Amino acid sequence: MKTCFGGLLGLVMLTAACSPSDETIADTGVEKADASLSEVEDNDTPAPGEEAAATDYADMANWLCHPGKADDACDVDLTYTVVEADGSTSVEAFEASENPPIDCFYIYPTVSFDETPNSDLVPGDEELRVVETQFARFAEECRLFAPMYRQITLPELRRGLSGQGFTADLPMRYSDIKGAWDNYLENDNDGRGVVIIGHSQGSSMIHELLRQDIIGSKAENHVISVMPIGMTTYGDASTGNFGPFEPCTVKSQTGCMISYVSFRSTVPPPAGSRFGVNSMDGRRAICVNPAELSGDDGILDARLSAQGWYGNTPTDFANGEGVDTPFAAVPGLLTAQCVEGEKHTYLEITVNGDPADPRADDIVGDVINDGEVLADWGLHLIDMNAAMGNLVDIVSAQSDAWVAAQATNQ
């Protein structure tokens, strides 16, 4: 079978298609969005002269997901269909933990379509969809906290990258993230362990949060692990660590970091790649393979979009077998390994499609412009979805280790 399936975060943020041979996706004009945040961070763009008012995170309206929020955006249907290689299917229901012992704090990627340089604090479909696809499933193990923040918008990135210049208030973003984090620590943490998770622009905010407010503070003792995914994270040239957070090497390890950027095995990062580029000063991009750390021998446990967000139909998954759940799993189809070369370090994802079986042979995840795969993006669109089951399983083991350690220390 030669169709494809999957989906990013369920956003029409960027365009994606099955493989380099597909020419079905139109250009949305924001091809360089998330990846170019590293370029923005390196610019000395001055903030506007008038300081923006602080966001009140005591107001539940400024949270997407929060245990105290009535209309929690993470309270969604996460049922998935398991599609085996032989085309057989089974449905797995999702069940959030009733009383999880730890918390997860999430910072979402560049998704806002607001025309202003910085987004507003009103959730749009794009913010609602991204927490559904990247974060809500962690409710199996955590209480979920996901603040809205006034991020750099997609239109602003498009304007800046087209030569019109960036006018976004960069400090405003971090002011919001710090405000939400401080509110969480003061009102909700109560000594609990917390996993910090983000993607792309959200990961760049994690880097800043660690450097400015967590490392060396009392809060550092409560951080179980950190997951800045889909943005190049550099370890120290001598230790390979990000401050006190070393790359995780054991499933139940705490006080460590999981970070990676993903590329197809058939489309490795080019010389001008936006992700996974090793620094010229000797720092290496961090790559931790969730499919090895979770004990799955490199097999990715993906949760792919099954709702036609990119034009895929229910029959894309297996010949004659429809999928009517929000997500799908494809056991054995995707495997991953970290590749470390002279110039790039990244998570290499191999699609093990078999034309002789009834299951689809490929996945959605590439960024396409005028029918051409933008190789410098890799599989940015599905960095988290491709490994979602592995990541949740890792958090489960880390939670158990954290709880056991706390009991021993009492």
C-alpha positions in Angstrom: 0.0 0.0 0.0 1.4 3.4 -1.0 -0.6 6.0 0.9 0.5 7.8 4.0 -1.0 8.9 7.3 -0.3 10.8 10.4 -0.2 14.5 11.1 1.6 17.2 13.0 -0.1 18.6 16.0 -3.3 18.9 14.1 -2.5 22.4 13.2 -2.5 24.1 9.8 0.6 25.8 11.0 2.8 24.5 8.3 2.2 22.2 5.4 3.2 18.5 5.3 3.0 15.6 2.9 3.8 11.9 2.8 7.0 11.8 1.0 9.3 13.7 -1.4 7.2 12.4 -4.4 3.9 13.9 -3.2 2.9 17.3 -4.6 -0.4 17.8 -2.9 0.4 20.6 -0.4 0.2 24.3 -1.0 2.7 26.9 0.3 1.4 28.8 3.3 4.2 31.3 3.4 5.5 30.5 6.8 8.0 27.7 6.0 10.7 29.1 8.2 8.6 29.8 11.3 9.6 27.8 14.4 13.2 26.9 13.3 14.1 30.6 12.7 13.5 31.4 16.4 17.1 30.7 17.0 17.9 33.4 14.5 15.6 35.8 16.3 17.1 35.0 19.6 20.6 35.9 18.3 19.4 39.3 17.0 19.7 42.3 19.3 16.1 43.4 18.5 15.2 46.1 21.0 12.0 45.7 23.0 9.3 48.4 22.5 9.8 51.4 24.8 6.7 50.9 26.8 6.8 47.8 29.1 3.8 45.6 28.6 1.5 44.9 31.6 2.2 41.7 33.4 -0.2 38.8 32.8 -2.3 37.7 35.7 -1.9 33.9 36.0 -4.2 33.8 39.0 -6.9 34.2 36.3 -7.7 30.8 34.9 -8.5 32.4 31.6 -4.8 32.7 31.0 -4.2 29.0 31.2 -4.9 26.4 28.6 -4.6 23.5 31.0 -4.7 23.8 34.8 -6.3 21.6 37.5 -8.3 24.5 38.6 -9.7 25.4 35.2 -13.3 24.3 34.4 -13.0 24.2 30.6 -9.5 22.6 30.6 -8.2 22.4 27.0 -6.4 19.1 28.0 -9.7 17.4 28.8 -10.2 15.9 25.4 -10.7 12.5 23.7 -7.3 10.9 23.2 -8.6 7.4 22.2 -6.4 5.8 19.6 -6.5 2.9 17.2 -3.7 0.4 17.0 -3.0 -0.4 13.4 -1.0 -3.6 13.0 1.2 -4.5 10.0 -1.4 -7.1 8.9 -4.1 -4.4 8.8 -5.9 -5.6 11.9 -7.0 -2.9 14.3 -7.9 -2.5 18.0 -9.1 0.6 19.9 -7.3 1.8 23.1 -9.2 4.1 25.4 -7.4 6.9 27.2 -7.7 7.3 30.9 -6.2 10.2 32.9 -4.8 9.5 36.3 -7.2 10.5 39.0 -4.5 11.5 41.5 -1.1 11.8 39.9 1.8 12.3 42.2 3.7 14.7 40.0 3.1 17.7 37.7 3.9 18.5 34.0 4.5 22.1 32.9 4.3 22.7 29.1 5.3 25.5 26.8 3.8 25.2 23.3 5.5 25.9 20.0 4.9 28.7 17.4 1.3 28.3 16.5 -0.5 31.7 16.7 -2.1 33.1 13.6 -2.7 36.5 15.3 -1.6 39.3 12.9 0.1 41.2 15.8 3.9 40.7 16.4 3.1 39.0 19.7 0.0 36.9 20.2 -2.8 37.8 22.5 -3.9 35.6 25.4 -7.1 34.3 23.9 -6.9 30.7 22.9 -7.5 30.0 19.2 -8.1 26.7 17.5 -4.3 26.4 17.0 -3.5 26.7 20.7 -6.3 24.3 21.6 -5.2 21.7 19.1 -1.5 21.8 20.0 -2.1 20.9 23.7 -4.4 18.1 22.5 -1.7 16.6 20.3 1.5 17.4 22.2 0.6 17.5 25.9 -2.8 16.2 27.0 -1.7 12.6 27.0 0.8 13.2 29.8 -2.3 13.3 32.0 -1.7 9.6 32.4 1.1 10.5 34.8 0.8 14.2 35.7 -1.3 17.1 36.7 -1.2 19.3 33.7 -0.2 23.0 33.6 0.0 24.9 30.2 -0.1 28.7 30.2 -1.0 30.9 27.4 1.8 33.3 26.6 2.3 36.2 24.2 4.6 34.3 21.8 6.1 35.5 18.5 3.3 34.8 16.0 3.6 33.1 12.6 2.7 36.3 10.7 5.4 38.1 12.5 8.0 35.5 11.6 6.8 35.6 8.0 7.2 39.4 8.0 10.7 39.3 9.6 11.9 36.6 7.3 10.7 38.4 4.2 12.9 41.3 5.1 10.3 43.6 6.8 12.1 43.3 10.1 11.1 41.8 13.5 9.1 44.1 15.8 8.0 41.6 18.3 8.6 42.3 22.0 10.9 39.4 22.8 11.0 40.0 26.6 7.2 39.9 26.7 7.3 36.2 26.0 9.6 35.3 28.8 7.8 37.7 31.2 4.7 35.6 30.7 6.5 32.3 31.1 8.2 33.4 34.2 4.9 34.8 35.6 3.1 31.5 34.9 6.0 29.5 36.4 6.2 31.7 39.5 2.4 31.4 40.0 2.6 27.6 39.7 5.4 27.4 42.3 3.7 29.7 44.7 0.2 28.3 44.5 0.3 24.7 43.1 3.6 23.0 43.5 3.6 22.4 47.2 6.9 20.4 47.0 5.7 18.2 44.1 8.1 17.0 41.4 7.5 18.6 38.0 8.5 17.6 34.4 9.0 20.6 32.1 8.0 19.9 28.5 8.1 22.1 25.4 8.5 22.1 21.6 10.3 24.6 19.3 9.6 28.2 20.5 8.4 26.6 23.7 11.8 24.8 24.0 13.7 28.1 23.6 11.6 29.4 26.5 12.6 26.4 28.5 16.2 27.1 27.9 15.7 30.7 29.2 13.6 29.5 32.2 16.4 27.1 33.2 19.1 29.7 32.9 17.4 32.6 34.5 15.1 31.1 37.1 15.6 27.5 37.8 19.3 26.5 37.9 20.7 27.4 41.3 17.3 28.1 42.8 15.2 26.0 45.2 12.9 25.1 42.3 15.7 23.1 40.8 15.3 20.4 43.4 11.7 19.8 42.3 12.5 19.4 38.5 12.2 15.7 37.7 13.3 16.1 34.1 13.3 18.6 31.3 12.2 18.0 27.7 13.1 20.9 25.3 12.2 19.1 22.1 12.3 20.3 18.5 14.9 23.0 19.1 18.6 22.5 19.2 19.8 22.2 22.8 23.5 22.5 23.4 25.4 20.7 26.1 28.4 22.2 27.7 31.6 21.6 25.6 33.4 19.8 28.5 30.5 17.9 30.2 27.8 17.6 27.6 25.3 18.7 30.2 22.9 21.7 30.3 23.9 23.1 33.6 23.2 20.4 36.2 20.9 18.5 33.8 22.8 15.8 32.0 21.2 13.9 29.1 19.1 11.1 30.5 20.6 7.7 30.1 18.3 5.5 32.2 14.5 5.3 32.0 14.0 6.0 35.7 16.7 8.7 35.9 15.7 12.0 37.4 17.3 15.4 37.3 18.1 14.9 33.6 17.2 16.2 30.1 15.6 14.7 27.0 16.1 16.7 23.9 16.3 15.9 20.2 15.5 17.1 16.7 14.3 14.5 14.1 15.1 13.8 10.5 14.2 11.0 8.1 16.9 8.4 7.6 16.4 9.0 3.9 16.6 12.8 4.2 19.5 13.7 6.6 20.1 17.3 7.7 21.8 19.3 4.9 24.7 21.6 5.4 22.3 24.5 5.9 20.1 22.6 8.3 18.1 24.7 10.8 18.3 22.0 13.5 20.8 19.7 15.1 23.9 21.8 14.0 26.9 21.2 16.3 28.3 24.5 17.6 31.6 25.7 16.2 32.9 26.3 19.8 32.8 22.6 20.5 29.3 22.2 22.0 27.3 19.3 20.7 23.6 19.3 20.0 22.0 17.0 22.6 20.2 13.9 21.3 18.4 11.5 23.7 16.5 8.8 21.9 13.1 8.2 23.7 12.7 4.9 21.9 16.0 3.6 23.6 15.5 5.3 26.9 12.0 3.8 27.3 13.4 0.3 26.8 11.7 -0.2 23.4 14.9 -1.1 21.5 14.6 1.9 19.2 11.0 1.3 18.3 8.9 4.5 18.4 5.5 4.3 19.9 3.8 7.1 17.9 0.5 8.7 18.3 -0.4 10.1 14.9 -3.3 12.3 14.0 -6.1 10.3 12.5 -8.7 13.1 11.8 -7.8 14.2 8.3 -6.2 17.5 9.4 -3.9 17.2 6.4 -6.3 15.7 4.0 -5.6 12.1 5.0 -8.7 9.9 5.0 -9.5 7.1 7.4 -8.5 4.5 4.8 -4.9 5.9 4.8 -4.0 3.6 7.7 -4.8 0.2 6.2 -6.5 -1.0 3.1 -10.2 -1.0 3.7 -9.9 -0.4 7.4 -11.1 2.9 8.7 -9.8 4.7 11.8 -12.4 6.9 13.5 -10.5 7.7 16.7 -8.5 10.9 17.1 -5.2 9.2 17.0 -3.5 6.0 15.7 -0.5 3.9 16.7 1.5 1.9 14.2 3.6 -0.7 16.1 7.0 -1.4 14.5 6.6 1.0 11.6 8.9 3.7 13.0 12.4 3.2 14.6 14.9 5.7 15.7 18.6 6.2 16.6 20.7 9.1 17.5 23.2 10.0 14.9 26.3 12.1 15.8 28.4 13.4 13.0 31.0 16.1 12.7 28.5 18.8 11.9 25.1 17.5 13.1 23.6 15.5 15.9 20.0 14.4 15.5 17.4 11.7 15.9 17.2 9.6 12.8 13.8 8.1 12.1 13.4 5.2 9.8 10.0 4.3 8.3 9.8 0.5 7.9 7.0 0.4 5.4 6.3 -2.9 3.6 4.5 -2.6 0.3 3.4 -6.3 0.6 1.3 -5.7 3.8 -2.0 -3.8 3.9 -0.8 -1.1 6.3 0.3 2.3 5.0 4.0 2.5 4.1 4.8 6.1 5.1 3.8 9.0 7.4 3.1 12.7 7.2 5.8 14.9 8.8 7.9 16.6 6.1 7.5 20.3 5.3 6.6 20.8 1.7 7.0 24.0 -0.4 5.7 23.8 -4.0 6.0 20.1 -4.0 9.5 20.1 -2.7 10.6 18.7 0.7 12.4 21.3 2.8 15.1 19.1 4.0 16.4 21.6 6.5 13.3 21.2 8.6 13.5 17.4 9.0 10.4 15.9 10.7 9.9 18.9 12.9 6.1 18.6 12.5 6.0 15.3 14.3 9.0 15.6 16.7 6.8 14.8 19.7 4.0 12.7 18.1 6.5 10.2 16.7 7.7 9.4 20.2 4.6 10.2 22.3 4.1 6.8 23.8 7.8 6.5 24.7 7.8 9.9 26.3 4.8 9.2 28.5 6.3 5.8 29.5 9.5 7.5 30.5 7.7 10.1 32.6 5.9 7.2 34.3 9.2 5.6 35.3 10.6 9.0 36.4 7.5 9.6 38.5 7.9 6.3 40.3 11.6 7.0 41.0 10.8 10.5 42.2 8.1 9.2 44.6 10.4 6.5 45.9 13.2 8.9 46.5 10.9 11.3 48.4 9.7 8.5 50.6 13.3 7.5 51.4 14.2 11.1 52.3 11.4 11.6 54.7 
